[in-house]
Amino acid sequence: MNDRAEEVKRVITAIDALTEGEPPEARARRLTDLLKSVGEKVRRERREAVLEMQAGGMTYRDIAKASGISFGRVRQIIADDPDKPSPASE
């Protein structure tokens, strides 16, 4: 667990270094791009983990408790297919 906390610290340090010395406009744009790409990666990875737990026989409530998220969020994650086009993009 402590190794994970150190990993998070390293990522935050890397983010700080990524934007160090940039004017606010450039920093805002770079951080927006980073947030989009990292956010998507995190959502996909979390969904994969949740689907693995479901395939392993865990209930939605078990998954919620194990993941530290709500039952409703588990349902949303499982129902959401990131590869399926949204109605707005069709």
C-alpha positions as CSV (number, residue, x, y, z in Angstrom):
1,M,0.0,0.0,0.0
2,N,2.8,2.4,0.8
3,D,4.3,1.7,-2.6
4,R,1.1,2.9,-4.2
5,A,1.2,6.1,-2.2
6,E,4.7,6.7,-3.5
7,E,3.6,6.0,-7.1
8,V,0.9,8.6,-6.7
9,K,3.4,11.1,-5.4
10,R,5.7,10.4,-8.4
11,V,2.8,11.0,-10.8
12,I,1.9,14.3,-9.1
13,T,5.6,15.4,-9.2
14,A,5.7,14.6,-12.9
15,I,2.6,16.6,-13.5
16,D,4.2,19.6,-11.7
17,A,7.3,19.2,-13.8
18,L,5.3,19.0,-17.0
19,T,3.9,22.5,-16.5
20,E,6.7,24.2,-14.6
21,G,7.6,27.6,-15.9
22,E,4.8,27.8,-18.5
23,P,2.6,30.8,-18.8
24,P,-0.9,30.3,-17.3
25,E,-2.5,29.9,-20.8
26,A,-0.1,27.2,-21.9
27,R,-0.4,25.5,-18.4
28,A,-4.2,25.5,-18.6
29,R,-4.2,24.0,-22.1
30,R,-1.6,21.3,-21.3
31,L,-3.5,20.4,-18.1
32,T,-6.8,20.2,-19.9
33,D,-5.3,17.8,-22.5
34,L,-3.7,15.8,-19.7
35,L,-6.9,15.6,-17.8
36,K,-8.8,14.4,-20.8
37,S,-6.3,11.6,-21.7
38,V,-5.6,10.5,-18.1
39,G,-9.3,10.6,-17.2
40,E,-10.2,8.4,-20.1
41,K,-7.4,5.9,-19.2
42,V,-8.5,5.8,-15.6
43,R,-12.1,5.3,-16.5
44,R,-11.3,2.4,-18.9
45,E,-8.9,0.7,-16.4
46,R,-11.5,1.1,-13.6
47,R,-14.2,-0.4,-15.8
48,E,-12.0,-3.3,-16.7
49,A,-11.3,-4.0,-13.0
50,V,-15.0,-3.8,-12.2
51,L,-16.0,-6.1,-15.0
52,E,-13.3,-8.6,-13.8
53,M,-14.8,-8.5,-10.3
54,Q,-18.3,-9.1,-11.8
55,A,-17.0,-12.0,-14.0
56,G,-15.4,-13.4,-10.8
57,G,-18.9,-13.7,-9.3
58,M,-18.9,-10.5,-7.1
59,T,-22.3,-8.8,-6.7
60,Y,-22.7,-5.1,-7.4
61,R,-22.7,-4.4,-3.7
62,D,-19.5,-6.5,-3.2
63,I,-17.8,-4.6,-6.0
64,A,-19.0,-1.2,-4.5
65,K,-17.6,-2.1,-1.1
66,A,-14.3,-3.5,-2.4
67,S,-13.8,-0.5,-4.7
68,G,-14.9,2.3,-2.3
69,I,-17.6,3.5,-4.7
70,S,-21.4,3.5,-4.5
71,F,-23.7,0.8,-5.7
72,G,-25.2,3.2,-8.2
73,R,-21.7,4.0,-9.6
74,V,-21.0,0.3,-10.0
75,R,-24.2,0.0,-12.1
76,Q,-23.2,3.0,-14.2
77,I,-19.7,1.7,-14.8
78,I,-20.9,-1.8,-15.8
79,A,-23.6,-0.3,-18.1
80,D,-21.3,2.2,-19.7
81,D,-19.6,0.9,-22.9
82,P,-16.9,3.4,-23.8
83,D,-16.6,1.9,-27.3
84,K,-20.3,2.4,-28.0
85,P,-21.0,5.7,-29.7
86,S,-23.0,8.1,-27.6
87,P,-26.4,9.3,-29.0
88,A,-25.0,12.8,-29.5
89,S,-22.3,11.4,-31.8
90,E,-24.5,9.3,-34.0
